[in-house]
């Protein structure tokens, strides 16, 4: 589901890239939301994933 939403945003990535982006997204959400008991919206999840995708492409 998340991958399809990212593809709708125009982000095409390999399975490895997707796994790396989702791992970093999960780490971010775990540290910045779950730790403080804040719920995470789908919009925020996509925003964070897009940011990490951009970072992974610039490295």
N, C-alpha and C positions, 0 to 999 in steps of 0.2 A: 504494500500500500504506500509506504513512504517513498519507495523508489519510483513508483508511478507518479506521485505528486512532484517529485524532483524533476522527472522527465517532462512533465507538463510545464515546468519553469524553464525548460530548455537545457537542462543539465544532463548530458550523456556521459556515463562513466562505466568503466569495466567493473566486474564483480569485486576485484581487489580494491579498486578505488572506493567503491561504495562501502565495502566493509571497513576500510580505514576511516572514511568520513563518519560513518555511523558510530564507530568506536569512540572517536573524539567527541562527537555530539553527545553520546551517552555519558562520557566522563564529565563534560561541561554541565549537563543537566544534573547529574548526580551531585557534583560539588556545589552548584549554585542554586539549586531548587530543592531537591529531595532532602538535602542536609538541613534546610531551614523550614521544611514542611510546606513548601509552596508548590501548588499544582502547575503543571506544564501544559500549555495549550499546543495544539497542532501547529498553529501559526508560528509560535516561538520555536518549536522543534525544527520546522522548515527553515526559519531564519538562521538558526545556529548551523544547520547542516550546509546551507548555502555559503555561509562564512567559512566554514572549514573546507569546503570544496575549493573555494577561491584560494585559500592558504595553501592547500595541497598542490594546486596548479602553479603557484608562484615559486614553489621550492624546486 
